[in-house]
Amino acid sequence: MIGSHCFGLVRPVFLRELIPHEIRNSCGLALALGIALCSGGCAPILPSLPSTPSLSRLTDSNLFKPFRLDIAQGNYLTSDTVERVRPGMRRQDVRFVLGSPLLLDPFHPNRWDYIFRFQRGTGESVTRRVTIHFDGDRVERIEADALPGRDEANDPALPRNRRS
């Protein structure tokens, strides 16, 4: 928008008023034709070029894939550690032996869940759960998945830095 000064009054003048109607229509046509011609240049010249198998092998390998970390979440527990918890133990003693539980369910205050999940960068994962049930302040029963012994070297969930 351009302003024109006439007798001290300012009247807005739009650019479309300065360009004649015939030229405006031909400019739009020329612009559309130019875009259509330029976009045709994006097509490959020889669409039947053979693909090089060596490039596809490189992209399928791990050479160009991002590195993914191993992720350990929760409490890593062994069967030796869980065996130290006995029915009749107090809550504070269980917390001392196993650590703080990962889940404290407000709807089940007499249950502590210790969950461990280990996911390798390759996508494979291991999940283990130990649940301690209380009756008041004392351990009533223990439910546990199959747990490894004390830092077994063949445990797939043992982080690499703790392996011997």
C-alpha positions in Angstrom: 0.0 0.0 0.0 1.4 3.4 -1.0 0.1 6.7 0.3 -0.6 9.7 -2.0 -0.5 13.2 -0.8 -3.0 15.6 -2.3 -3.9 18.9 -0.6 -2.6 17.6 2.7 -4.9 14.6 2.7 -3.5 11.1 2.7 -5.4 8.5 0.7 -4.2 4.9 0.6 -3.3 3.7 -2.9 -3.0 0.0 -3.4 -0.4 -1.5 -5.7 -3.2 -3.2 -7.7 -4.5 0.2 -8.7 -1.2 1.2 -10.2 -0.9 -1.9 -12.5 -3.4 -2.0 -15.4 -6.0 -4.9 -15.4 -4.6 -6.4 -18.6 -1.1 -6.6 -17.3 -2.2 -8.1 -13.9 -3.9 -11.1 -15.6 -1.0 -11.8 -17.9 1.5 -11.6 -14.9 -0.5 -14.3 -13.1 -0.6 -16.5 -16.2 3.2 -16.0 -16.8 3.9 -16.9 -13.1 1.8 -20.1 -13.3 3.4 -21.1 -16.6 6.9 -20.5 -15.1 6.2 -22.6 -12.1 4.9 -25.4 -14.2 7.9 -25.4 -16.5 10.4 -25.2 -13.6 8.9 -28.0 -11.7 9.2 -30.2 -14.7 12.9 -29.9 -14.4 12.8 -31.8 -11.1 12.0 -35.1 -12.9 15.0 -37.5 -13.5 16.4 -37.4 -17.0 17.0 -41.1 -17.2 14.4 -42.8 -15.0 15.6 -46.3 -16.0 19.1 -46.0 -14.4 20.0 -49.3 -12.6 20.2 -49.0 -8.8 23.6 -49.8 -7.4 23.3 -52.7 -5.0 26.3 -51.6 -3.0 24.4 -48.5 -1.8 21.4 -50.6 -0.6 23.8 -52.9 1.3 25.3 -49.9 3.1 21.9 -48.5 4.2 20.8 -52.0 5.4 23.9 -52.4 7.5 24.4 -50.7 10.9 26.8 -48.3 9.4 24.2 -45.5 8.9 21.9 -46.3 11.7 22.0 -44.2 14.9 23.5 -45.7 18.1 20.9 -46.6 20.6 21.7 -46.9 24.3 20.9 -49.7 26.6 18.3 -48.5 29.1 17.9 -49.9 32.6 14.9 -48.7 34.6 13.8 -49.6 38.1 15.3 -51.8 40.8 17.8 -54.5 39.6 17.1 -57.4 42.1 18.6 -60.8 42.3 17.1 -63.9 43.9 19.7 -63.6 46.7 18.5 -60.1 47.6 14.8 -61.1 47.5 15.5 -64.2 49.7 16.7 -61.8 52.5 13.1 -60.5 52.8 11.1 -62.8 55.1 7.4 -62.7 56.1 7.1 -60.7 59.3 9.7 -58.1 58.4 8.8 -54.5 58.9 8.5 -52.0 56.0 11.6 -50.1 56.9 13.6 -53.3 56.9 12.3 -54.2 53.5 13.2 -50.7 52.2 16.7 -51.1 53.7 17.2 -54.5 51.9 15.6 -53.9 48.6 15.6 -50.1 48.3 12.6 -47.9 47.7 9.9 -49.5 45.6 9.4 -48.2 42.0 5.6 -48.1 42.5 3.6 -47.2 45.5 0.0 -47.7 44.5 -2.4 -45.3 46.4 -5.3 -47.8 45.8 -3.3 -50.7 47.3 -1.2 -49.2 50.1 -0.3 -52.6 51.5 1.5 -53.6 48.3 5.0 -52.5 47.0 6.0 -53.2 43.5 9.6 -53.5 42.5 9.8 -53.5 38.7 12.9 -53.8 36.6 13.0 -53.3 32.8 16.2 -53.5 30.7 16.0 -52.6 27.1 18.9 -53.1 24.8 19.6 -50.7 21.9 18.6 -53.5 19.6 15.1 -53.4 20.9 15.0 -56.6 22.9 13.9 -56.1 26.5 13.6 -58.0 29.8 11.0 -57.1 32.5 11.0 -58.5 36.0 8.6 -57.9 38.8 8.7 -58.4 42.6 5.7 -57.6 44.7 5.7 -57.4 48.4 2.3 -57.6 50.2 2.0 -56.3 53.7 -0.5 -56.9 56.5 -0.3 -53.6 58.5 3.5 -52.9 58.9 4.7 -56.5 58.4 5.4 -58.5 55.3 2.6 -61.0 54.5 3.8 -62.6 51.3 6.2 -62.1 48.4 5.5 -62.7 44.7 8.5 -62.7 42.3 9.3 -63.5 38.7 12.2 -65.9 38.0 15.2 -63.9 39.1 18.9 -64.5 38.4 21.3 -65.4 41.2 23.9 -63.0 42.4 25.1 -61.1 39.3 25.2 -64.0 36.9 27.3 -63.3 33.9 24.8 -64.8 31.5 21.9 -62.6 32.8 20.7 -60.7 29.7 19.5 -57.8 31.9 22.7 -57.3 33.7 24.2 -54.0 32.5 27.4 -54.5 30.6 29.5 -52.4 33.0 28.6 -54.8 35.9 29.6 -57.9 34.0 32.9 -59.6 34.9 
